[in-house]
Amino acid sequence: MRIIDAHVHLGCDRETKYYSERELWRDLREAEVDGAVIFAFPEDIYRVKNDVNSRLKANEYILEVSKRNPESLYPFYFVWNDYLIPDNIDEYLGVKWHRHYDEPRYDYEDPRCKLFLETVRDLGMPVLLEEEFHETRKFIHRNPDINIIIPHMGKLNGGYEKMREFFDMGNVYFDTSTAPLNVIREFLDAVGPERVIFGSDVSGTPEPFYNFPKVELEKLRKLDLERDDLRLILSGNIERLIRRL
């Protein structure tokens, strides 16, 4: 059964945060995982280095790594609140949209934001959205024609319980990274295996935040799911979203 880890940060700058292609494959192989969705670290986009060149460089690194592994590594473009659209945006398969409550905001009224989201729609790109709850709600209700993946089953988007508001919205998916087993069970019961996606959020140094794919995958195996349901969660759903049907 093919397995894709749909939540992995990569970076090659030891001054910010570092988790390399080599380390990624070490952890994927240990878990017998076939590939991953990859995107830059926020440290390279705005937290430590915060300029256009660093953002371009971090996103380009993701693209370079994916081109060496086109059948197994899927690049997502990390957009920040300057809404930079690179000339090669169509080479990415999705978008990483990320901030925490105490960080600079995305301005959803900015014309550049609206243009960026038009590009996302035109390219059929899913958005991995990590935002405060009121911003998450705004984004989802304003963009019913964009497939949205909520990381950590909503832990950092306002909490697991608040995600129930989106259970009836067919374009909203949830990744399992770092979520406890009982939460994963609840979400599966509520939205079905068609809208749950395996992810680990494995990442690097300094300040290691390791959620090893092997550990995160073991949680799903404890659910004793039907094989077809497990296949959807482990690879089918994410691969369907990035095919740009």
N, C-alpha and C positions, 0 to 999 in steps of 0.2 A: 504494500500500500504506500503510495506516494505521500510524503509528509513535508509541508512547507511551514516554517516558522515565520509568521506574518508580522513580527514586531522586533526589529533588530536595528540598533544604532551602530554606525561604523564611523571611525575617524582615524586620521594618520598624524595628527598634530599633538605631540607630547606636551605642549604648553597649555593645552585645553583639556581634552579628554581623548583617550587612546584605546581603540579596540580595532585591531587590524583584520584584514582579510584572512591571514594565516590563523589568527586566534578564533575567528568565526568558524572556519572549517574544522578546527580542532574540536570545538564544542558541538557543531552539527554532527560530525562523524561519531562522536562519543554517544550521541542520542539516536544515531541512525536516522537522522533527518536529511532530506534530499536537497533542501534549498531554503531560501529566506527572502522576505521583503526587507530591503535595506534602505536606510536614510541617515542623514547627518545627525550629529549631536547638537542640541541647543547651545552648548558651549561654543561651538564654531559658528553659529548663526547669529547669536545676540548676547549670550550670557557672559562670555569672556572676551571674545573678539566680536566686534559689532560694527562691521563696515561691509560695503558692497563686495570688495575683493575677497574677504574671508568667506562670505556667503557663497560666492561663485565657486571658489576653490573647494569648499566642503561638499557642495552639490556635485561638482565635477568629479571628485574622488569617488563618490557613489556610482556615478555613471561609468567611470573607468573600470571599477571592480566588476560591475554587472556585465560589461562587454566582454570581460574575460570568462564569464560564466553565464552566457545568455540563456541557457536552458534551466538555470537553477537559482539565479539571483535576480530579483525584481526591483528596479530602482524607483523610489518615490522622491519627489522634489520637495524639499523643506522650504516653504514660503514664510517670509517674515513680513512685518507690517510696512515695508516699502513696496511690497507686491511686485518685485522684480520678475519679469517674464523673460527668461533667456531665449535666444534664437532657437535653441535645441530642446525646448520644453516638450516637444512631441516625442522625444526619446525616453522620457520618463513614463512610468505606467500608473502613477498615482501621486497624491500630494500628502505631505505631512504638515499639519496645521497645529501649532503647539504653543501654549503659554500657561503659566500658573497664575493664581489670583493676585500675587504680589509683583507681577512682572508687567512691562509695558504692554499696552493693549493693541489689538487690531482694531482699526476704525472701519466698521462695516458700511459707513456712508461715504467713504473715500471713493471717488470715481475709479481709482486704480484697483481697488478691491473688486468693484463690480466688473471691471474688465478682466481681471484675473479669473474670477468665477465664470465668466462667459467662456474663457479659454478652457477651463476645466470641463464645462458642459460640452463644448464642441469636441473635445478629445475623449470624452467618456471616461474621465479619470475618477476613481474613488478618492475620498478624502478621509485620512486618519485624523480625527478631530479630538484634540485634548484642550479643553477650555473650561472656564467657570460655568456653573450650571445655567445662569441666565443667558450667557453668550452661546452656550451649546444649544439651548432652546431656540434662540433667535436664528442661529445658523441653520438648524434643521427645518424650522418652519418656513424660512425664506428660500430654501433650496430643496424642494421636494423632488426635483429631477436629478439630484446628485446622490450617488450612493455614498453613505457616510458610515465609517467604522469608528465606534467608540472604544478606546483602549481601556484595558484593565476592568472591563465591564462597568465602567463609569466611576471607579473609585476616585479619580481625580477630576471628574466632570461634575462633581456635586454629590457623589455617593451612590452606592448601588440602588438604594431605595428610590431615588429620584428618577432613575432610568426607566421605571415602570411607565412613565408618561409616554415613552417612545415604543413601547412593546407592540402597538398596533400599526406602526409605521414601517411598511415593507422595505423602505430604502435604508433603514438604520440597522447596522450589524454591530456585533459586540465581540471584541477579542478577549481571550481568556488570560492574558498575561498578568501574573501575580494574584489573580482572583482566587479566593478560597473555594474549596470543593463544594460547599453548600450553596454558594452563590452561583457557581456554574450550573449546578443542578436546577436551581430556581429559574435561571434564564433559559435553559434548555426546555423546561416544562412550559415556559411562557411563550417563547418565540420559535421553538423547534430547532433542529440541527441545521436548517437551511440558513440561519442568520447568526450562527456562532462560529468564530474563527480562532484557530489555535495561534497563540503568540507567546513569546517568553519575556521580551524586553531585556534580553542579555545585553550587557554593555561593559565598559572597561574602566580604566584607571585615569587619573587618581580617584580616590574615594570609590572603590569598587562597588558596583551595584549589580551583582551577578544574580540573575534569575536563570539558571542554566536550563537550556532546552530539555535536557534529560529529566530534570526535576519537574518542570512545568508539564511535560508530556505525560509523566507518570500519573499526574492528577487525573488527566482525561481517561487514562486506561482503567482507573479505579471506578469509572462510571458504568462499566459493563454495557456499553452501547452496542446496538446492532452494527454490523460491519459497514453497511451502506451509510448509516448516520455518521459513523466515525470518519469515513472517507470524506464526507462533506466538510466536516469540521477541520480535518487535518490538511486538506488541500483543495477540495472541490470548490468550496465557496470563494476563497480568495482567487483562485485561478479563473473562475467565472467572472469575477469583478474586474480583473485586469485584462480581459480579452477584448474589451471595447466593443462589445456586441452592438 
